[in-house]
């Protein structure tokens, strides 16, 4: 539960710095998470990316100032992190449906997006089945990397898997695997913390453990060694991992990537979610 309480510290940091340059790394440190983990947790808890929350809160405050002060639009744009009055005006109209100039007029209607907070109310609906695994050396994975929108990940990731399946790339990766490997022996979906997280984007890598020489022009990715919580109910883990399971189990997350290990419909092995812990 302490982890969820720390999210309130992140929100307080954001609120105190809406008119200054926000550092997502500093925000993540307040929750003892990596930038990627914070971004993913924030989206899962609130249904909005951290970058979009910051944008809406800044534009909410900007609307108040426009209607209650004589500040110039350009000064307001610079105050809330926009490079020009035009960029600010476009963003303002997208949220409020009126331009800054129109918002100054009496009776103009604007939108207020309130400050978020976390209320701790964890209700476990079912048992949690998991095991702990340890990897003692780096694991080299080969495959392809993709840019993913945090807000649309549930749509984009399945689409990418479907595209790779239709193109035959998944079959090539599956044939590249060593069938005798017991740990992370399926096709792997790796949630990398690379990307522009303030824009709500990160990298998702689809691949398999390297076995022998690469015969195709795949990229490589190295997974650092460490301890992992392994869950076999991926759909439930996606839904409850941050809000219920991690607070309930009491483990501290590590900054290695999350990994989905997919064995396919004809395998006797269950798909797994590997969560890095310290």
SULHU-V505779 format. One record per helix or strand. SS is the DSSP state (alpha for helix, beta for strand). FROM is the first residue (numbers start at 0). TO is the last residue. If there is no record, write none. Layout:
BEGIN
<<SS	FROM	TO> <SS	FROM	TO>>
END
This chain:
BEGIN
<<alpha	1	15> <alpha	23	29> <alpha	34	45> <alpha	49	67> <alpha	72	78> <alpha	84	95> <alpha	99	102> <beta	129	134> <beta	138	148> <alpha	149	166> <alpha	168	175> <beta	186	191> <alpha	196	198> <beta	200	208> <beta	218	222> <beta	225	230> <alpha	233	248> <beta	252	252> <beta	257	261> <beta	271	276>>
END
